[in-house]
Amino acid sequence: MYIYKFLLFFLFLFFFSCSEKTIEFANGEKSLEKLVNSITTAIKKNDEPLFRQKMITKKEFIKLVYPHLPEKKSGISGIDYWGLMIPDMIKGPRRALRKFANYEFVKIGQPKKVLHYGEIKIYRDIPITFKKDDNEISTSEIFKAIVEYKGSFKLFNITFE
């Protein structure tokens, strides 16, 4: 009798340990505006770890975003696509922290494009207006792409001119 319970317990344990876990965006925000506010707050505080928390991770990209992108159908692997984004993901936050440290966030503009791919939306080329301490106004599209997955938003790509 105990052997059957023991066997049933291990089968149950095996089944649940082998089943694929559902993942969501960690540290995502509930709106585009909240995400931009979080990132601009990180810039103002010169807080690179907070900034990076709001960026999509490799795991999130491979598991949640890449399966919906048209690049998957064209034969580019998720790892290769991720590799193309790495330089901007490494340099982007550092450049943003340096360039906009003395600026105050004023407003977010409308994305130039919103792309729908299955369960994800990608908001492209989002203009952000900043005001410098001397009241100089600057608008930049540093947030090249923000991705929404199941109502959660994360920074997908950041670049500079």
N, C-alpha and C positions, 0 to 999 in steps of 0.2 A: 504494500500500500504506500509506504513512504517513498519507494523507488518511483512509483508513478507520479506522485506529487513533485518529487525532485526533478524528474524528467519533464513534467509539464512546466515547472518553473523555468528550467533552462531553455525550453522551446520558446516560451513567452519572452524571456530575456533576449534570446537570439533574434527573434522576429523584430522586436522593437529596436534593438541595437543596429540591425542591418537596414531598417527602413530609412529612407532619405528624410532628413530633417528639413522642415520648412524654414527658410531664412527670410528675413525682412531687412529693410534698411536700418542699420544701427545709427542712432543719433540723427535721423532724418527730421525734417521739420514738416509741419502740417500745411504749409502754403509756401508759394514762391517768395512772397514778401517776408515771411518769417525767416526763411533760409537766408535771404539777402541781408536782413537785419542781423542775424547771428554772425554771418561772415564779416560784415562791416564793423560789428562790435569787436570781433577778434582782431581786425586790422587796427582799429583805434587803440586797442589794448596791447598791440604788438604780441598777440597770443597765437603763435604758429600751431601749437597742438590743438587748440580750439578750432582754428581754421581748417586743419586737416581732418578733424572729426566730421566736418560737414561735407567732405569730399567722398565720392564713391570709392569703395575699396575694391581690390582685385576680386575677392570672393563675390561681392555683390554684383560686380560687373559680369563676371563669368556665369554666375548662376541665375541672376535676375534680369539683366539688361541684354546681354549679347544674344540670347536665344531669340529675341524679338527683332533684332536689327537685320536690315537687308544684306549686310556684309556676310552674315552667316550663310545665306543662300549662294553668295558669289564664291564661297570656298575659303575665305580668309578665316583662320582659326581665331577663337576668342583670345588665346594667349598672344598671337601675333598682333591682333588689334590692340590689346592692352599695351603691348610693347611700344606701339606707335604713340601712345598717350603719355608714357612715362616721363619724357623730358619736360613737357609742360606741367605735369603734376609735381615734379620735383622743383622746378624753377618758379612756377607760377605763384605759389603762396609767398615765397621769399620776396619776389619782385613786388607783389601787391603790398606786403607789409612795409617795404621801403618806400615805394612810390606814394602810397596813400596814407601814411602814418599821421600826417599833419592835416588830413582832410576830414571833414564831417560829412556823413551820409545825408543827402538831401532827398532824393527820390529814386524810385525804380521806374524805368520806362517799359513800354510794351515790347515783348520779344518780336524780332523780325519774322520768325517762323515758329510754328508749333507743329511738330511732327508726331503723328500717331502711329505706333507700331504695337499692335496687340495690347498687352497690359501696360505698356509704358507710353509716356509722352515725353518728348524732348523739346525744351524751350531753347531756341537758338538766338544768339546775339542780343543779349539783354542789356540795354543801355542803363548805366548807373550814373547818377549825377552826384558829384561831391563838391563841397565848398571848402576852400583852404582857409587857414586862419586869417589871411588878409582879404577875405571875401572873394577871392578868385574862384570862379566856377569852372569845373572840369567834368566832362562827360566821357565815359569810357565804356567799351563793351568787353571788359576783361572776363566777364562770365560768358564764355562762348557757348556753353551748353549746361543746362540744368535738367536733370531727369526726374520724372515723377513716376513712382511705382506704388500702386495701391494707396494713393493719397499721401504718400511720403515723398519729400523732395530732398535731393542731394546734388551737390555740384559735380558735374560730369567732366567739364573741361574748362580750363582757364588759360588764356594766352594774352600776349601783349603785342602791340604794333612794333 
